[in-house]
């Protein structure tokens, strides 16, 4: 499309199009201060922030400042930051440059819930569907009046406001609590996929109910009691038999029906499963730790209900001089909030978002699955080619920069004489960031001299620039986009560039010739550059969450259909396994006892043998001592006899 035709077709002035296509518009630079980080570095920051969000650890403003400060401390550069810590102004500009990022309020998720993967959820859908097919109940999923979801939720009697209107600059804004804000009442709700609402069941932490308290609730509501005010097996069975089942009968619902619940112990009890089986209610437990994804009550119903509850309570307090909300007022206020929040469209939309009706696993929002949900586009080595939201990440800086021949020639053509004069000036402090970058590229790549000094470029001409092997003179003239190439220059074009009337060898520019597979027969130049410090090295992310195969929820059949028969079979199987384990334990204990007795016997035998040898040795030593003593006595007796004999022989000589 020509410029004139485009101007007429789109109603844009021809001069405007010409200006937009000219080098003046392309190289006009940007206004404002110089950016601190390059485009690649900022893209590394964006990739890191998105990765932290996907892995369930979204970064805060202070975490981002800490990471950037650590990078700048390790690799100093000139920045307007105080102590290398970016301020709020830079952060606002960063969000403006990257509109895919914004400030959001996170949803707290437990570690166990964060480890649920898309694969686990799809397997649960397959298990439920296969069960219904095997038992001929798949037609239930086609009737919204036969699909229900039940769950409990707590309501504060005296909720407090998080923000109020006060005097500008006031340091202390107290708010008086007329009641205990931590006192909650548990309410059991059940919703149908057709938008119906089953009368709720209120669980009170009271041993005795006054007449006024009972009369404050609707006649078709349930009122349960427990020690701590929470749902238990007794109250759940009572709710199913006294409230849910009569409601279904009154509406003329075809049985059996499906009742999706979470894995609370009151829902998984054998009494609950047995009661549901008798009444034609198929009790199905949602996959553990995934109710925030699969339960319609949590996904799309309770939030608007809690919002309306807060508004109703605040309006009631305004009309009653901020009096305390009591249990007697709870029923009336909750009924008002239910009328405002529990609309048919809200409930139907919640079931559709969870994939329970229509029964479709593809309708589930798997972006809530943190564990193994994404192929992360960011790792320790840096970002990949693509990231979510359609943002294409730039390649990280590499040691070798590939510059095709055509791009080098086109760059010289796009610069023009005005930019050449501007970039030839050694003082580039007054240039914009883009102009400084282009000036650096021009001085260090496009312009070289044998002695390393900058020659005058006021009248720059490119007589030849040849980086391709085997290119003819005609092809060169066509590729150089208007630059004249003489016949004499064509003889010396192989591996040589003539810039500023000076012959520059490829080795002098540190250029290596390699054949690119993407360009048929074309040759590309590799310009070696020193490896720069990477910001991505300082932006490390936590490991991807993954649930262990030994997790306790995989050992419990809580994700299967909880009919009474199946629960009974599971209990019997578990008892048999427990008995078998006890038997094996006893056998091992007996074996250990026998082995211990045998070892003790061997030890006693060794001890007796040792004592026997010791006694024999002592007897032998005693014999030796006795023999030695006897010999000593004999020797002594002989010595005395000899002395007496000698004495007798000396006696006659004395008489003489």
Secondary structure, 3 states (H helix, E strand, C coil): CCHHHHHHHHCCCHHHHHHHHCHHHHCCCCCCCCCCCCHHHHHHHHHHHHHHHHCCCCCCHHHHHHHHHHHHHHCCCCCCCECCECCHHHHHHHHHHCCCCCCCCCCCCCHHHHCCCHHHHHHHHHHHHHHHHHCCCHHHHHCHHHEEEEEEEEEECCCCCCCCCCCCCCCCCCCCCCCCCCCEEEEEEEEECCCCEEEEEEEECCCCCCHHHHHCCCCCCEEEECCCCCCCHHHHHHHHHHHHHHHHHHHCCCCCEEEEECCCHHHHCHHHHHHHHHCCEEEEECCCCCHHHHCHHHHHHHHHHHHHHHHHHHHHHHHCCCCCCCHHHHHHHHHHHHHHHCCHHHHHHHHHHHCECCECHHHCCHHHCCCCCCCCCEECCEECCECCCCCECCCCCCCEEEEEHHHHHHHHHHHHHHHHHHHHCCCCCCCCHHHHHHHHHHHHHHCCCCCCCCCCCCCCCCCEECCCCCCCHHHHHHHCCCCCCCHHHHCCCCCEEEECCEEEECCCCCEEEEECCCCCCCEEEEEECCCCCCHHHHCCCCCCCCCCCCCHHHHCCCCCECCHHHHHHHHHHHHHHHHHHHHHHHHHHHHHHHHHHHHHHHHHHHHHHHHHHHHHHHHHHHHHHHHHHHHHHHHHHHHHHHHHHHHHHHHHHHHC
